[in-house]
Amino acid sequence: MTDVVTLSLDDVRRLSLEVLLSNGMSEAQAAAIAKVITAAERDECYSHGVYRLIGCVRSMTLGKVVRDAIPQVIDHAPSVVRVDARYGYSCLAFELGVPLLLAKARQNGIAALIINNCFHFSALWAEVEAVSAEGLAALALTPSHSWVAPAGGKEPLFGTNPFAFSWPRPAGHSYTFDFATSEVARGEIELRRRGGETIPLGWGLDQGGEPTTDPASALAGAMVTFGGHKGSALSTMIELLAGPLIGDFMSFESKAYDEGVGAVPCHGELVIALDPERFLGSEVIVNLSRAERLFDAITGQGARLPSQRRYDARVRTVIEGVRVPSALYEDILALLPQDANREPASFHLATSAENM
């Protein structure tokens, strides 16, 4: 049986803040990161939850990330906001740039937020959902490090290159999807490695270019794109739109910038917001209703809308809390100074059997 630690969402946020602040991160940077880590745990998106604190702290101690970076918001063009993250994490840069992005999209119908010079680890669904919560549709895309081989190749070139989309709905949760153009997120493979598990064939290649079920071999070799050449083409598109188009690194350039130290990827991000009211005018309600007919037709035949599992988890974890493997929890506690390295009283150590 695997021991787990059950944490409330308040515990997750508090632990995240304590780890980040005690390792020298500024309050503004730490608060923004703790927010997205807590959201990931709330939605049972474990590959982007507290596990990411290890990489955040490691990247700071390696001297790559600027711990107290103050992003600069630039009114770049009528429909373009540019935020220079100044080599801090992307989370605070996004928060500071969104208000101007929304204003420009409402004025012009469409607007883009460019984030440059940022270190990035967070899931994109949280960002596009923040935009759709304001009644706008949104797209977000970003490269990463060159961990993924193109279809037909064996050498890492692309990043996991996620992209996300969110559509506002009159009632209930937005229609949102977020997925990597690799077969699976890199964090999923790393979590399998930590847990001593294998991975399915088709997730990665070993250093000789052969399919492997060993997560360590896949991490050392290359991941693969989903859907063969289709995922490879989408990954190329993301490299271009979130790289040269915005004047920032592509994945292989980000990997070179890392110089082998193993920090989280440094690159840019592109977020596009579209305002249905500006596109449609007086016809907006009619056309949003037509969109609802599409969603009803999908669910009416028993199909599931993307993110529904996350939304279900969102209700459950508020009441039950979240479960973190005890080994991972101990690794996170080890990031705290010795005098703070203790288990907060509200945390509950349990075994998996207790939660079956």
LOVOLO-299339 format. One record per residue (C-alpha): residue number from 1; residue in three letters; y, x, z. Coordinates in steps of 0.1 Angstrom, whole numbers. Layout:
<rs>
   num   residuo       Y       X       Z
   NUM       ALA       Y       X       Z
...
</rs>
This chain:
<rs>
   num   residuo       Y       X       Z
     1       MET       0       0       0
     2       THR      35      11      -7
     3       ASP      60      10      21
     4       VAL      93      -6      13
     5       VAL     126     -10      31
     6       THR     142     -45      29
     7       LEU     180     -43      27
     8       SER     206     -71      25
     9       LEU     232     -68      -3
    10       ASP     258     -59      23
    11       ASP     234     -31      34
    12       VAL     232     -19      -2
    13       ARG     269     -18      -6
    14       ARG     275      -2      28
    15       LEU     248      25      21
    16       SER     262      32     -13
    17       LEU     297      36       0
    18       GLU     286      58      29
    19       VAL     266      81       6
    20       LEU     294      85     -20
    21       LEU     322      89       5
    22       SER     304     114      26
    23       ASN     298     135      -5
    24       GLY     335     137     -12
    25       MET     341     109     -36
    26       SER     375      91     -35
    27       GLU     376      55     -20
    28       ALA     386      40     -53
    29       GLN     358      57     -73
    30       ALA     332      50     -46
    31       ALA     341      13     -43
    32       ALA     338       7     -80
    33       ILE     304      24     -81
    34       ALA     291       7     -50
    35       LYS     300     -26     -66
    36       VAL     279     -20     -98
    37       ILE     250      -6     -78
    38       THR     250     -36     -55
    39       ALA     251     -59     -85
    40       ALA     221     -42    -101
    41       GLU     200     -45     -69
    42       ARG     211     -81     -65
    43       ASP     198     -88    -100
    44       GLU     166     -67     -94
    45       CYS     177     -43    -120
    46       TYR     161     -14    -101
    47       SER     166      13    -127
    48       HIS     204      10    -122
    49       GLY     204       3     -85
    50       VAL     204      26     -54
    51       TYR     182      50     -73
    52       ARG     213      60     -92
    53       LEU     230      73     -61
    54       ILE     208     104     -64
    55       GLY     221     113     -98
    56       CYS     257     104     -88
    57       VAL     256     128     -59
    58       ARG     238     155     -79
    59       SER     264     153    -107
    60       MET     292     158     -81
    61       THR     276     188     -64
    62       LEU     270     204     -98
    63       GLY     308     204    -103
    64       LYS     308     183    -135
    65       VAL     322     150    -121
    66       VAL     358     149    -108
    67       ARG     353     131     -74
    68       ASP     388     118     -71
    69       ALA     397     112    -107
    70       ILE     425      87    -113
    71       PRO     420      70    -147
    72       GLN     450      67    -170
    73       VAL     454      34    -188
    74       ILE     471      37    -222
    75       ASP     485       9    -243
    76       HIS     473      25    -274
    77       ALA     478      -1    -301
    78       PRO     484     -39    -304
    79       SER     447     -46    -300
    80       VAL     435     -13    -284
    81       VAL     435      -2    -248
    82       ARG     425      34    -241
    83       VAL     415      46    -207
    84       ASP     412      83    -200
    85       ALA     386      85    -172
    86       ARG     396     121    -165
    87       TYR     360     131    -160
    88       GLY     353     106    -133
    89       TYR     327      78    -135
    90       SER     332      50    -160
    91       CYS     332      21    -134
    92       LEU     367      25    -121
    93       ALA     381      32    -156
    94       PHE     366      -1    -168
    95       GLU     380     -20    -138
    96       LEU     415      -6    -145
    97       GLY     414     -12    -182
    98       VAL     401     -48    -183
    99       PRO     433     -67    -174
   100       LEU     451     -52    -204
   101       LEU     420     -58    -226
   102       LEU     420     -95    -217
   103       ALA     457     -98    -223
   104       LYS     455     -82    -258
   105       ALA     424    -103    -268
   106       ARG     442    -135    -258
   107       GLN     473    -125    -277
   108       ASN     455    -112    -309
   109       GLY     421    -129    -308
   110       ILE     402     -96    -306
   111       ALA     408     -64    -287
   112       ALA     390     -32    -279
   113       LEU     388     -11    -247
   114       ILE     381      26    -253
   115       ILE     370      47    -223
   116       ASN     371      84    -229
   117       ASN     360     114    -208
   118       CYS     338      94    -185
   119       PHE     305     101    -168
   120       HIS     283      70    -173
   121       PHE     252      56    -156
   122       SER     258      19    -150
   123       ALA     243     -11    -168
   124       LEU     265     -27    -194
   125       TRP     257     -63    -186
   126       ALA     280     -62    -155
   127       GLU     309     -53    -178
   128       VAL     304     -78    -205
   129       GLU     298    -105    -179
   130       ALA     331     -96    -163
   131       VAL     348    -104    -196
   132       SER     328    -136    -204
   133       ALA     337    -148    -169
   134       GLU     372    -150    -182
   135       GLY     362    -172    -211
   136       LEU     359    -145    -237
   137       ALA     329    -131    -256
   138       ALA     323     -94    -253
   139       LEU     303     -65    -267
   140       ALA     298     -31    -251
   141       LEU     281       0    -264
   142       THR     278      36    -253
   143       PRO     257      67    -262
   144       SER     241      89    -235
   145       HIS     222     123    -237
   146       SER     200     131    -266
   147       TRP     167     120    -252
   148       VAL     154      98    -280
   149       ALA     138     108    -313
   150       PRO     148      89    -345
   151       ALA     121      68    -361
   152       GLY      98      92    -380
   153       GLY     111     122    -360
   154       LYS      98     140    -329
   155       GLU     129     158    -316
   156       PRO     154     142    -292
   157       LEU     187     133    -310
   158       PHE     199      99    -300
   159       GLY     208      86    -265
   160       THR     191      56    -251
   161       ASN     223      40    -266
   162       PRO     224       6    -248
   163       PHE     245     -23    -261
   164       ALA     253     -56    -244
   165       PHE     267     -90    -254
   166       SER     279    -119    -233
   167       TRP     290    -154    -245
   168       PRO     310    -177    -221
   169       ARG     295    -211    -214
   170       PRO     313    -241    -200
   171       ALA     289    -244    -171
   172       GLY     264    -221    -155
   173       HIS     258    -184    -163
   174       SER     270    -168    -195
   175       TYR     245    -160    -223
   176       THR     241    -123    -218
   177       PHE     217     -96    -231
   178       ASP     217     -58    -224
   179       PHE     191     -34    -237
   180       ALA     187       1    -248
   181       THR     179       9    -284
   182       SER     151      31    -270
   183       GLU     118      14    -263
   184       VAL     127      13    -226
   185       ALA     156      26    -203
   186       ARG     151      62    -192
   187       GLY     154      51    -156
   188       GLU     123      30    -160
   189       ILE     103      61    -170
   190       GLU     118      81    -141
   191       LEU     108      53    -116
   192       ARG      73      54    -129
   193       ARG      72      92    -124
   194       ARG      85      89     -89
   195       GLY      59      63     -81
   196       GLY      30      83     -96
   197       GLU      23      57    -123
   198       THR      16      61    -160
   199       ILE      37      46    -188
   200       PRO      25      25    -217
   201       LEU      18      42    -250
   202       GLY      48      38    -273
   203       TRP      74      47    -247
   204       GLY      76      84    -253
   205       LEU      63     116    -269
   206       ASP      53     148    -252
   207       GLN      69     181    -261
   208       GLY      44     185    -290
   209       GLY      56     152    -305
   210       GLU      24     133    -296
   211       PRO      24      99    -279
   212       THR      19     101    -241
   213       THR      12      80    -210
   214       ASP      25     107    -187
   215       PRO      61      99    -176
   216       ALA      69     136    -169
   217       SER      57     146    -204
   218       ALA      78     118    -219
   219       LEU     109     129    -199
   220       ALA     104     165    -211
   221       GLY      96     155    -247
   222       ALA     113     126    -264
   223       MET     116      88    -259
   224       VAL     113      66    -290
   225       THR     134      38    -304
   226       PHE     123       2    -302
   227       GLY     113     -15    -334
   228       GLY     109      17    -353
   229       HIS     135      22    -380
   230       LYS     154      -9    -369
   231       GLY     161       4    -335
   232       SER     168      38    -350
   233       ALA     195      23    -373
   234       LEU     211       4    -344
   235       SER     211      36    -323
   236       THR     229      54    -352
   237       MET     255      27    -353
   238       ILE     262      30    -316
   239       GLU     265      68    -319
   240       LEU     292      63    -346
   241       LEU     311      34    -330
   242       ALA     311      49    -294
   243       GLY     314      85    -306
   244       PRO     335      95    -336
   245       LEU     353      62    -339
   246       ILE     368      66    -304
   247       GLY     371     104    -304
   248       ASP     343     111    -279
   249       PHE     309     128    -277
   250       MET     278     116    -295
   251       SER     246     120    -275
   252       PHE     236     155    -287
   253       GLU     272     167    -280
   254       SER     271     152    -245
   255       LYS     238     170    -239
   256       ALA     253     203    -251
   257       TYR     283     197    -228
   258       ASP     259     194    -199
   259       GLU     248     230    -204
   260       GLY     214     222    -190
   261       VAL     226     215    -154
   262       GLY     212     179    -154
   263       ALA     243     158    -146
   264       VAL     246     122    -157
   265       PRO     259     119    -193
   266       CYS     295     125    -202
   267       HIS     308     106    -232
   268       GLY     328      75    -241
   269       GLU     324      37    -242
   270       LEU     336       9    -264
   271       VAL     341     -26    -252
   272       ILE     352     -54    -276
   273       ALA     365     -87    -264
   274       LEU     369    -119    -286
   275       ASP     388    -150    -275
   276       PRO     373    -182    -288
   277       GLU     405    -201    -282
   278       ARG     425    -177    -304
   279       PHE     398    -179    -331
   280       LEU     394    -217    -331
   281       GLY     426    -232    -317
   282       SER     421    -270    -312
   283       GLU     385    -267    -324
   284       VAL     374    -245    -295
   285       ILE     357    -272    -274
   286       VAL     338    -287    -304
   287       ASN     325    -253    -314
   288       LEU     316    -242    -279
   289       SER     296    -274    -277
   290       ARG     278    -265    -309
   291       ALA     268    -232    -292
   292       GLU     253    -252    -263
   293       ARG     232    -271    -288
   294       LEU     217    -238    -299
   295       PHE     209    -227    -263
   296       ASP     194    -262    -256
   297       ALA     172    -258    -287
   298       ILE     159    -224    -275
   299       THR     150    -236    -240
   300       GLY     138    -269    -253
   301       GLN     108    -253    -269
   302       GLY      99    -233    -237
   303       ALA     117    -201    -247
   304       ARG     137    -182    -221
   305       LEU     173    -171    -226
   306       PRO     180    -134    -219
   307       SER     190    -125    -184
   308       GLN     174    -156    -169
   309       ARG     152    -135    -147
   310       ARG     183    -116    -134
   311       TYR     200    -149    -127
   312       ASP     170    -162    -108
   313       ALA     169    -129     -88
   314       ARG     206    -133     -81
   315       VAL     199    -165     -61
   316       ARG     168    -151     -43
   317       THR     182    -117     -32
   318       VAL     212    -132     -16
   319       ILE     188    -149       9
   320       GLU     159    -125      10
   321       GLY     176     -91       4
   322       VAL     162     -64     -18
   323       ARG     132     -41     -15
   324       VAL     136      -4     -19
   325       PRO     105      20     -19
   326       SER     106      39      14
   327       ALA     103      72      -3
   328       LEU     133      65     -24
   329       TYR     152      52       7
   330       GLU     144      85      25
   331       ASP     157     105      -5
   332       ILE     189      85      -3
   333       LEU     193      90      34
   334       ALA     189     127      28
   335       LEU     221     126       8
   336       LEU     240     118      40
   337       PRO     253     145      64
   338       GLN     229     152      92
   339       ASP     249     133     119
   340       ALA     248     102      96
   341       ASN     212     106      85
   342       ARG     197      76     103
   343       GLU     185      42      95
   344       PRO     211      15     101
   345       ALA     199     -10     127
   346       SER     200     -40     103
   347       PHE     175     -24      78
   348       HIS     139     -35      80
   349       LEU     109     -12      73
   350       ALA      81     -32      58
   351       THR      49     -28      38
   352       SER      43     -45       6
   353       ALA      16     -67      22
   354       GLU      42     -83      44
   355       ASN      60     -96      13
   356       MET      30    -109      -6
</rs>
